[in-house]
Amino acid sequence: MSRPTPPGIAFAVATLGIAVFSCMDALMKGLTIAIGAYNTMLWRSLAGALIGALFHFARGPARPAASTLRLHFHRGLVATAMALLFFWGLARVPMAQAIALTFIAPLIAIFLAGLLLKERIDRRAIVASLIAFAGVLLILAGQARMELGREAFAGAIAILLSAVCYAYNIILMRRQALVADGREVAFYQNVTVGLFLALAAPVLAVVPDAEHAPALLGAAMLATLSLFLLTWAYGRAETSYLAPVEYTAFVWASILGYLVFDERVGPLTVAGALLIAGGCLMAARRKPVPMGNLEGAT
């Protein structure tokens, strides 16, 4: 039996995965503004499938079990809805504000982990959810104060809906990590998302100009790397223990939003993000359970 990975190592790797994912978000925001959410997701997914195939098939992997393929298919469907909602909203909302709204996802994931993965939920989660909800209201109030317009409000609602999908996506990522490695997960997620999006290709697909190719390729590479890192981490620690790493994305979003899109972070957005993060940390605050106690989750 291999030696267990210290939880702190898994936490650090997951944090790096979020940093990589945040850089991908910045590329995707620019692409979505230029060519739309659908075409950005379609071409990034196809590029990601090719990149993923190079790493996945290079080792001559065995064909996944039918149950594992169903899990890949399931997560691909959820990821498609999640990503389209998020990137459509991200094109209309400042990056830091968008990421702050997604902070509600880890809290939802903690409840889902208790329901679906049978992980213990502390009673403080109820109080924490109220604190986090107050943070969401603060962010929306800050948005109204900045007078970003109806488009920004619609974008915020889309991001909140995406956060619900992302919470379930975290649970599916945990399940995948227990039956497949990062290379397999990255390959099949890109393939399934690409296939779902391709269903609308005859009506919506447009071949992007060559000038967008480097950004699309870069986004695909960053997404694949992030998936690999997060899958590795979630295969070695509990969902409720790793969920707080999501909050580090706010720092990256604030920096990248300012440097790339000249976006300012308002005080209500910061206050709201702190409330949501504080609420989620309150709910998740407990010692992680050893991996050996989680075999029944598969």
C-alpha positions as CSV (number, residue, x, y, z in Angstrom):
1,M,0.0,0.0,0.0
2,S,1.4,3.4,-1.0
3,R,2.1,5.9,1.8
4,P,-0.8,8.4,2.4
5,T,-0.2,11.9,1.1
6,P,-0.2,14.6,3.9
7,P,-3.3,16.7,3.7
8,G,-1.2,19.9,3.5
9,I,0.4,18.7,0.3
10,A,-3.0,18.0,-1.3
11,F,-4.2,21.5,-0.1
12,A,-1.1,23.2,-1.7
13,V,-1.5,21.4,-5.0
14,A,-5.2,22.3,-5.1
15,T,-4.3,25.9,-4.4
16,L,-1.9,25.8,-7.4
17,G,-4.7,24.3,-9.5
18,I,-6.9,27.3,-8.6
19,A,-4.2,29.8,-9.5
20,V,-3.8,28.1,-12.9
21,F,-7.5,28.1,-13.4
22,S,-7.7,31.8,-12.6
23,C,-5.2,32.6,-15.4
24,M,-7.4,30.5,-17.7
25,D,-10.4,32.6,-16.7
26,A,-8.6,35.8,-17.7
27,L,-7.9,34.4,-21.2
28,M,-11.5,33.1,-21.5
29,K,-13.0,36.4,-20.5
30,G,-11.1,38.1,-23.4
31,L,-12.1,35.4,-25.8
32,T,-15.7,35.5,-24.7
33,I,-15.9,39.2,-25.3
34,A,-14.3,38.7,-28.8
35,I,-16.1,35.6,-30.1
36,G,-18.9,34.7,-27.6
37,A,-19.2,32.2,-24.8
38,Y,-20.3,29.3,-27.0
39,N,-17.5,29.5,-29.6
40,T,-14.9,30.1,-26.9
41,M,-16.0,27.0,-25.0
42,L,-16.4,24.9,-28.2
43,W,-12.9,25.6,-29.6
44,R,-11.2,25.5,-26.2
45,S,-12.8,22.1,-25.5
46,L,-11.7,20.7,-28.8
47,A,-8.2,21.9,-28.3
48,G,-8.2,20.6,-24.8
49,A,-9.3,17.2,-26.0
50,L,-6.3,17.0,-28.4
51,I,-3.9,18.1,-25.7
52,G,-5.5,15.7,-23.2
53,A,-5.3,12.8,-25.7
54,L,-1.5,13.3,-26.0
55,F,-1.0,12.8,-22.3
56,H,-3.7,10.2,-21.7
57,F,-3.0,7.7,-24.6
58,A,0.8,8.1,-24.4
59,R,0.8,5.5,-21.5
60,G,-1.5,3.0,-23.2
61,P,-4.3,3.2,-20.7
62,A,-6.9,0.4,-20.2
63,R,-10.5,1.2,-21.2
64,P,-12.4,2.7,-18.3
65,A,-15.2,0.7,-16.7
66,A,-18.7,1.4,-17.8
67,S,-19.5,3.1,-14.4
68,T,-16.4,5.3,-14.8
69,L,-17.4,6.3,-18.3
70,R,-20.9,7.2,-17.0
71,L,-19.3,9.4,-14.4
72,H,-17.1,11.2,-17.0
73,F,-20.3,11.7,-19.1
74,H,-22.2,13.0,-16.1
75,R,-19.5,15.5,-15.1
76,G,-19.1,16.6,-18.7
77,L,-22.8,17.5,-18.9
78,V,-22.7,19.5,-15.6
79,A,-19.4,21.2,-16.7
80,T,-20.9,22.3,-20.0
81,A,-23.8,24.1,-18.3
82,M,-21.6,25.4,-15.6
83,A,-19.0,26.9,-18.0
84,L,-21.4,28.4,-20.4
85,L,-23.3,30.2,-17.6
86,F,-20.0,31.3,-16.0
87,F,-18.2,32.7,-19.1
88,W,-21.4,34.3,-20.4
89,G,-21.6,36.1,-17.0
90,L,-17.9,36.8,-16.8
91,A,-18.1,38.8,-20.0
92,R,-20.5,41.2,-18.3
93,V,-19.2,41.3,-14.7
94,P,-15.8,42.4,-13.4
95,M,-13.6,39.3,-12.7
96,A,-13.2,39.8,-8.9
97,Q,-17.0,40.2,-8.5
98,A,-17.7,37.2,-10.6
99,I,-15.3,35.0,-8.6
100,A,-16.6,36.3,-5.3
101,L,-20.1,35.2,-6.3
102,T,-18.9,31.7,-7.1
103,F,-17.6,31.5,-3.5
104,I,-21.1,30.2,-2.6
105,A,-20.2,27.0,-4.4
106,P,-17.9,25.4,-1.7
107,L,-20.6,25.9,0.9
108,I,-23.2,24.2,-1.3
109,A,-20.6,21.5,-2.0
110,I,-20.3,20.8,1.7
111,F,-24.0,20.1,2.0
112,L,-23.9,18.0,-1.1
113,A,-20.9,16.1,0.2
114,G,-22.9,15.1,3.3
115,L,-25.9,14.0,1.1
116,L,-24.0,12.2,-1.7
117,L,-20.6,11.3,-0.2
118,K,-21.8,10.7,3.4
119,E,-19.3,13.2,4.8
120,R,-20.1,14.6,8.2
121,I,-21.6,18.1,8.2
122,D,-21.1,20.4,11.2
123,R,-24.2,22.1,12.6
124,R,-22.4,25.4,12.1
125,A,-23.0,25.0,8.4
126,I,-26.5,26.5,8.8
127,V,-25.2,29.6,10.4
128,A,-22.4,29.8,7.9
129,S,-24.9,29.6,5.0
130,L,-26.7,32.7,6.3
131,I,-23.4,34.6,6.6
132,A,-22.4,33.6,3.1
133,F,-25.9,34.6,1.8
134,A,-25.4,38.1,3.4
135,G,-22.1,38.3,1.5
136,V,-23.9,37.6,-1.8
137,L,-26.4,40.4,-1.0
138,L,-23.5,42.8,-0.3
139,I,-21.9,42.0,-3.7
140,L,-25.2,42.5,-5.5
141,A,-25.7,45.8,-3.6
142,G,-22.2,46.9,-4.6
143,Q,-23.0,46.1,-8.2
144,A,-26.2,48.2,-8.1
145,R,-24.1,51.0,-6.5
146,M,-21.6,50.9,-9.3
147,E,-24.5,51.2,-11.8
148,L,-23.1,48.5,-14.1
149,G,-26.5,48.1,-15.8
150,R,-28.9,45.3,-16.5
151,E,-26.4,43.3,-18.5
152,A,-24.2,43.1,-15.4
153,F,-27.1,42.0,-13.2
154,A,-28.0,39.3,-15.7
155,G,-24.4,38.2,-15.7
156,A,-24.4,38.0,-11.9
157,I,-27.5,35.8,-11.9
158,A,-25.8,33.5,-14.5
159,I,-22.7,33.3,-12.4
160,L,-24.8,32.3,-9.3
161,L,-26.5,29.6,-11.3
162,S,-23.1,28.5,-12.5
163,A,-22.0,28.3,-8.8
164,V,-24.8,25.8,-8.1
165,C,-23.6,23.7,-11.0
166,Y,-20.0,24.1,-9.8
167,A,-20.9,22.8,-6.3
168,Y,-22.2,19.6,-7.8
169,N,-19.2,19.6,-10.1
170,I,-16.9,19.5,-7.0
171,I,-18.7,16.4,-5.8
172,L,-18.4,14.7,-9.1
173,M,-14.7,15.7,-9.2
174,R,-14.2,14.0,-5.9
175,R,-15.9,10.8,-7.2
176,Q,-13.8,10.9,-10.4
177,A,-10.6,11.3,-8.4
178,L,-11.3,8.1,-6.5
179,V,-11.6,6.0,-9.7
180,A,-9.4,7.8,-12.4
181,D,-6.2,9.8,-12.5
182,G,-5.8,13.4,-13.7
183,R,-4.9,12.6,-17.3
184,E,-8.0,10.5,-17.8
185,V,-10.3,13.1,-16.2
186,A,-8.8,15.9,-18.2
187,F,-9.2,14.0,-21.5
188,Y,-12.7,12.8,-21.0
189,Q,-14.0,16.1,-19.6
190,N,-12.8,18.0,-22.7
191,V,-14.2,15.3,-25.0
192,T,-17.6,15.2,-23.4
193,V,-17.9,19.0,-23.1
194,G,-16.8,19.3,-26.8
195,L,-19.4,16.7,-27.8
196,F,-22.3,18.4,-26.0
197,L,-21.4,21.7,-27.4
198,A,-20.9,20.3,-30.9
199,L,-24.6,19.4,-31.0
200,A,-25.4,23.1,-31.6
201,A,-22.4,23.6,-34.0
202,P,-24.5,23.6,-37.2
203,V,-26.3,26.7,-35.9
204,L,-23.9,28.5,-33.6
205,A,-20.3,27.5,-34.5
206,V,-18.1,30.0,-36.2
207,V,-14.4,29.3,-37.0
208,P,-12.5,32.0,-35.1
209,D,-9.9,34.2,-36.7
210,A,-6.3,33.0,-36.5
211,E,-5.4,35.8,-34.1
212,H,-7.4,34.0,-31.4
213,A,-5.7,30.7,-31.8
214,P,-2.8,31.3,-29.3
215,A,-5.3,32.4,-26.6
216,L,-7.6,29.3,-27.3
217,L,-4.6,27.0,-27.2
218,G,-3.3,28.6,-24.0
219,A,-6.7,28.4,-22.3
220,A,-6.9,24.7,-23.2
221,M,-3.5,24.0,-21.8
222,L,-4.2,25.9,-18.6
223,A,-7.6,24.2,-18.2
224,T,-6.0,20.7,-18.7
225,L,-3.2,21.5,-16.2
226,S,-5.7,22.8,-13.7
227,L,-7.9,19.7,-14.0
228,F,-4.9,17.4,-13.5
229,L,-3.7,19.3,-10.4
230,L,-7.2,19.4,-8.8
231,T,-8.0,15.8,-9.6
232,W,-4.7,14.8,-8.0
233,A,-5.5,16.8,-4.9
234,Y,-9.2,15.6,-4.6
235,G,-8.0,12.0,-4.9
236,R,-6.0,12.5,-1.7
237,A,-8.1,14.7,0.6
238,E,-11.8,15.3,1.5
239,T,-14.0,17.7,-0.5
240,S,-14.9,19.6,2.7
241,Y,-11.2,20.0,3.6
242,L,-10.1,21.2,0.1
243,A,-13.1,23.4,-0.7
244,P,-11.7,26.5,1.0
245,V,-8.9,26.7,-1.6
246,E,-11.5,28.2,-3.9
247,Y,-11.2,31.5,-2.0
248,T,-7.7,32.1,-3.2
249,A,-9.2,32.7,-6.7
250,F,-10.4,36.1,-5.5
251,V,-6.9,37.4,-5.1
252,W,-5.9,36.2,-8.6
253,A,-9.1,37.6,-10.1
254,S,-8.5,41.0,-8.5
255,I,-4.9,41.1,-9.8
256,L,-5.7,39.8,-13.3
257,G,-8.9,41.9,-13.6
258,Y,-6.9,45.0,-12.8
259,L,-3.8,44.2,-15.0
260,V,-5.7,42.8,-18.0
261,F,-9.1,44.6,-18.0
262,D,-8.4,47.7,-15.8
263,E,-11.2,46.6,-13.4
264,R,-11.4,48.1,-9.9
265,V,-12.6,46.1,-6.9
266,G,-15.2,47.9,-4.8
267,P,-15.3,47.8,-1.0
268,L,-18.7,46.0,-1.0
269,T,-17.3,43.3,-3.2
270,V,-14.4,42.7,-0.9
271,A,-16.7,42.7,2.2
272,G,-19.1,40.3,0.5
273,A,-16.2,38.0,-0.5
274,L,-14.9,38.0,3.0
275,L,-18.4,37.2,4.4
276,I,-18.9,34.3,2.0
277,A,-15.4,32.9,2.6
278,G,-15.8,33.3,6.3
279,G,-19.1,31.5,6.2
280,C,-17.7,28.6,4.2
281,L,-14.6,28.3,6.3
282,M,-16.8,28.1,9.4
283,A,-18.8,25.3,7.9
284,A,-15.6,23.4,6.8
285,R,-13.6,23.9,9.9
286,R,-12.8,20.4,11.2
287,K,-10.1,17.8,11.0
288,P,-10.1,15.9,7.7
289,V,-11.1,12.3,7.8
290,P,-8.4,9.8,6.7
291,M,-8.8,8.6,3.1
292,G,-9.3,5.0,4.3
293,N,-12.7,5.9,5.7
294,L,-14.0,7.1,2.4
295,E,-13.9,4.0,0.3
296,G,-17.7,3.7,0.4
297,A,-18.0,6.9,-1.4
298,T,-17.3,5.2,-4.7
